Amino acid sequence: MLILSRRVNEKIIIGEDVVVSIIEVRGDQVKIGIEAPKSVKVFREEVFNAIQGENRRAAAAAAGAALPELDLPGAK
């Protein structure tokens, strides 16, 4: 892990097209801005983990359950 110190209005560049800007520091909170191409998905960690968990549950349910048979009127 790379650890950097930055002040307000300073930036960190990741690769060639992602820029992280320090917007505000207030107490123990830091407000950052992230500039990235639309093709790069940016998530807070807790949101990313929730999405991954839901995806795993959906995949497990789909793999473990057969589709129910339909009771169609007129079908024999």
C-alpha positions as CSV (number, residue, x, y, z in Angstrom):
1,M,0.0,0.0,0.0
2,L,1.3,3.4,-0.9
3,I,0.6,6.1,1.7
4,L,0.7,9.7,0.7
5,S,0.2,13.0,2.5
6,R,-1.7,15.7,0.6
7,R,-3.1,19.1,1.5
8,V,-6.4,20.7,0.3
9,N,-6.3,21.4,-3.5
10,E,-3.4,18.9,-4.0
11,K,-4.0,15.9,-6.3
12,I,-2.9,12.3,-6.8
13,I,-2.8,10.9,-10.4
14,I,-3.4,7.2,-10.9
15,G,-2.4,5.8,-14.2
16,E,-2.9,8.3,-17.1
17,D,-6.6,9.1,-16.6
18,V,-7.6,9.0,-12.9
19,V,-7.1,12.1,-10.7
20,V,-7.9,12.2,-7.0
21,S,-8.2,15.7,-5.6
22,I,-8.3,16.6,-1.9
23,I,-11.3,19.0,-1.6
24,E,-11.7,19.6,2.1
25,V,-10.2,18.3,5.5
26,R,-12.5,18.8,8.5
27,G,-11.5,17.0,11.7
28,D,-11.2,13.3,11.0
29,Q,-13.1,13.5,7.6
30,V,-11.5,14.1,4.2
31,K,-13.6,15.1,1.2
32,I,-12.1,13.9,-2.1
33,G,-13.0,14.3,-5.7
34,I,-12.3,11.7,-8.3
35,E,-12.0,12.4,-12.0
36,A,-12.1,9.2,-14.1
37,P,-13.4,8.1,-17.5
38,K,-17.0,6.8,-17.5
39,S,-15.6,3.3,-18.2
40,V,-13.9,3.2,-14.8
41,K,-16.4,2.3,-12.0
42,V,-15.8,4.1,-8.7
43,F,-17.5,2.9,-5.6
44,R,-17.2,3.4,-1.9
45,E,-15.9,0.2,-0.3
46,E,-19.1,-0.6,1.6
47,V,-21.2,-0.2,-1.5
48,F,-18.8,-2.4,-3.6
49,N,-18.9,-5.1,-0.9
50,A,-22.8,-5.0,-0.8
51,I,-22.9,-5.4,-4.6
52,Q,-20.5,-8.3,-4.6
53,G,-22.5,-10.0,-1.8
54,E,-25.7,-9.7,-3.7
55,N,-24.1,-11.0,-6.9
56,R,-22.8,-14.0,-5.0
57,R,-26.2,-14.7,-3.5
58,A,-27.9,-14.4,-6.8
59,A,-25.4,-16.7,-8.5
60,A,-25.7,-19.3,-5.8
61,A,-29.5,-19.2,-5.9
62,A,-29.5,-19.5,-9.7
63,A,-27.1,-22.5,-9.6
64,G,-28.9,-24.3,-6.9
65,A,-32.5,-23.9,-7.9
66,A,-34.3,-25.3,-10.9
67,L,-37.0,-23.2,-12.5
68,P,-40.5,-24.2,-11.3
69,E,-42.8,-25.8,-13.8
70,L,-45.5,-23.6,-15.2
71,D,-49.2,-24.6,-14.8
72,L,-50.6,-23.4,-18.1
73,P,-54.3,-23.7,-18.7
74,G,-55.1,-26.1,-21.5
75,A,-51.6,-27.7,-21.4
76,K,-51.4,-31.5,-20.9
